């Protein structure tokens, strides 16, 4: 791709919630990086009618940088962006529409992981299934960015059904119960380079000074409420002792296996919990992780020697490859 071509940045966020506001920040940062790389760019907001994509079909940009994570605050609708982009034969960054559809639902993701023999915590749609263990964490099926998750999301398994009903009434949408894995949390970012997925340096989220009665989870507060206890006490680290080498290799292998299973492209992040016996479990596969300069993906890229601008350039170049379309 020649550097003087038009690459608009598409998002569907408003500033009504911190996670939505962060998407706008990420979109602005990506636009600035594209312009520093020599591309023409602009910020485009997508709404439910998809008019902006129809307009792009007339403009025929070289590429669309797709950062649509939700429409009107609903992550279950995010797959409409790649679907419409494909309908109008527009090239775009990141995962294809089918990968979006398969990973938007955590239940579908977990079923496919299980069918492929990849480890993921046990789950129950209504909270009544056996085999969940003593405690569960109640999550939204479709929302990401930890929306609907707080320190009260971890409950005894016998209370799972009631907690599912309570959170659905409070937040809307559909929730489920997942076996709570007491242990460590890792994020593995993957970026495509010359048609091949490259696992960036693994990051572990630490839970510093957490009291015994507070679950060690990355909830909404930890991600978005600056100045809060959880936000300030969940740093990420990239340095590990030598005895973690086997575990880190296993995490990398599982991240690549998930990439292949869902036929991902461009970039993605795979989140893990590791139990007290050192056994990793895949929590979710995020095909559109946050690209803000201070987010985990950019931090992992920097750790691998990729500046923010080079990281954005890699993502655009991956989308321009025929094998990515």
N, C-alpha and C positions, 0 to 999 in steps of 0.2 A: 504494500500500500504506500503510495506516495504521500509525503507529509502535508500537502496543501489541501487535503480533502476534508469534507464536512463530517464530523462525528458528534451528533447531539447526545446529550445525557438525558435519559428518560427516567422519571420517578413518579410515584403516585402518592407522595406523602404530604401531610399538612403539619402544622406546628402545634397540634392540639395535645400531643403526648410527647414525653421526652424521646422515646424511641423513634417516633415519626420525625421530630425535629432533627434528630441525628442523621436520618436519611437525607434530609435536605442539606445538612452540612457536608455529608459525604459526596453528594451530587455536585456541590459547589467546588469541592476540592478536586474531584475527578475532572470537572470542566477546566479548572485552572491548570491541572497537569497536562491535559490534552493540548491546551493552547501553548503551554511551554514546550511541548513536543512538536509544535508546528501545525497542528490541526486547527481547523475552524470548528467551533463548538457553540452550544447553547444549552440552556436548561429548559426541558419540556416537561410539563405536568400532565399525567394521564388521569382521566376520570373514567367513570363506568362506560360512557358511550364510545370510548376509544377513538374519538375524532382526531386527536393529535397524531395517532398512528396512520389513520387514513390520509391525513395531510402529508405525512412523511412519504407515503406511497407515491405522491406527486413530485415531491422534492428529490426523491431518490438519493439519500445520503450514502456515503461510502460504507458507513457502519452506524449502528445505534448502540450506545453504551447503556445497557438495560440495568437500571437500579430499582425497578418496581418491586417492592417487598409487600405491598398491600395497596388496596384501593378503598378509599374512604375508611381507613383504619382496619380493614378486614383482610388478613393475610390469606384467607381461603380463596381470594380472588386474584392473587398475584400471577397465577398461571395464564391469565387472560392476555397479559402483555406479550410473552413469547408466542402464544398461539396466534394473536393478531399479526405480530411481526412476520411469522412464517406464512400466514394467509396472504399477506401482501408481498411476499418474497423479498423481505428486507433482511440483510445480514445484521446480526446483533451479537453482543458479547455474552459470555457465560453459558449456562446449561440450556439445552434444548427444551422445548415445551413438554415433551414426554417426561423428561427427568423432573421438571417442575411438578407435573401432576403426580408423579410417584412419591415425591418427597414432601409435598405440602402436608399430607396427612401422616402424622407420626405412626398411626396404626398401620397404614399401608407400608410405610418404610420398615416397620418392625416385622411385619409378615414376610416381606421380601428378604430381609436380612436372615430371618429364621429359616426360610426355605433354602437359602444359599449356604446354610451352616455357619453363618457369622453370628457372634454372640451379642445378645441384646437382653436387657432385663425383662423378666416376665411382666405381663400386663393383663388388664381386664377392662373391658368397655364399661361395665356397670359396677365394678368393684366387688363383685361377689365370687369371683373365681378363686379356687384354691391354688396354693403354690406361690402366692405373692410374698410370703414371708411375714415377719411380724409387723413391719412398717411399710407404707407405700408413700409415694409422692403423687399428688393429683395435679395433672397438667391439662392444658388445652390441647385438643387433637391437632388443630391447624395453626394456632398462633405461635410465632417465634419471638425472639427478643425477650424471653421469660415473662411475657405478658400473662397475668393471672397467677404468677408464682410468687409466694412470699414465705416467711418463716413458718406460717401455719399450714402450708401445703403438705407437709410431711405429717402423717397421722398413722395411728394404729390401723392395721388392715381391716379390723372389724368396723371401723368408722368410714371406710373408703366410699361406700355407696352414698352415705349422707353428705360427705364432703364434695363428692362429684355434683350432687344436686345443688348444694349450697353455692358452689362456684359457678355453675351454669346460670343460676338465678342472678348472681352478682355481676358476672362478666358477659353473659350471653354465650352463644356457641355451644360446643360440645367438649366435655372433659373426659378423662379416663384415669385409671389408677395404674401406676407402674411400680414394680418392686423397688424399694429404696435401697440403693447400694451405698453403704457406709464405707467411705474410703477416699481416694484421691480423684481429682478431676483434671483431664487433659484436653487440650484443643490441638488438633493437627490440621494445618492449612496445606492445601495442595494447589499448585499453579501449573498450568500447561506451558511447556516450552518445546518448540519445534515438534509439536504433535504428541509429546509424551508428558504424563503427569509427573511432577517433581514434588516430593514431600518436603515442605519447609521445616526448619527446626521445631521440634515439639515444644509446646508450652504447657506448663502446669499452673493451675490456679490454686494459690495457697489460701488457707483460711486462718488468718492470724488472730489470736486472742479470742476466738469464739468460745462463749460459755458452753458448758456441757449440755444445757437444755436448748441450745439453738442449732438446728440442723446446718451442716456444712454444705450449702448449696449456693449456686450462682442465681439468685432470684432477681426480680425486677429492681429492687433497691440496689443490689450490688452492681447492676449494669448501668443504671440511669440516675440515681439520686445522689448527685455529688455532695460530699460532706457527710453523708450518712455513715453509720458504723460499717455496714456491709460494703459500701463503695470503697471506703478507705482501707479496709482490711482484707481485700481479696486481690492482692497483686499477682501478676503472672511472673513466672521465672523460666529461663531457658538453660540454666546450668544445672547439671545433675551429677550425682556421685557415680562412680564406675559400676556399682552393683545394680544400677538401673538400666544398664546397656541392653540387656536381654529384653526387658519390658519395653523399652523405647523402640527396639527393632520390631517387636510384635505389634506395637501400635502403628508403626509406619506401614507394616504389611497389611494390617486390617484397613487402614485408611485407603490404601491403593485397591484393596479388594472391593471396598464400598464404591470407589470411583468407577471401577470396571462394572460392577453390578448394575449401577444406575446409569451407565454410559454418560458420565459427566464430561464437561468440557470447560475450558477457560480457567476456572478457579472454583474452589469449594473449601468447606471446613467440616471435619468430622469430630464430633465431641464424644468423649469417653468418661466413664467412671471405672476405677480399678479398685476391686475389693481388697479386704485385708489379707487375702491369700495371693494377691498379685494377679488376679484374673481380670482382664479388661472386658468391658461391655460397651457396645456402641449405643449412645443415647440418641443421637440424631445426625442426619446428614444435611448440612446447610449449603444449598447451591448458590446462595447469594449473600455471603457473609459481609458484614459491615466493612466498608473501604475507607472510613475516616482515617486520617494519618495517625491518630492515637489509638486505633483499634487493634485487636490482636492479629489480624491478618497482615496489616502493614508492619507491625512489630516483628512478626515472624519473617517477613520478606527482608526487612532491614537486617535481621540477624543473619540471613543467608547472603547478605551483600548486595541486595537489590534496593536502590533508593525508591522513594515513593513514585517518582516519575517513571523510572524503569519498570516498576511493577505494573503501572497502568499501561505502559507501552506493550508489555508482554501480553496482557489481557486482550488488547486490541489486535495484536499480531496473531494471537491464537485464533481469534474469531475470523480472521481474514484467510486462514488456511482452509483449502477445500475440504480436508478431512474433518474439520470442525463443524461443517454445515450439514 
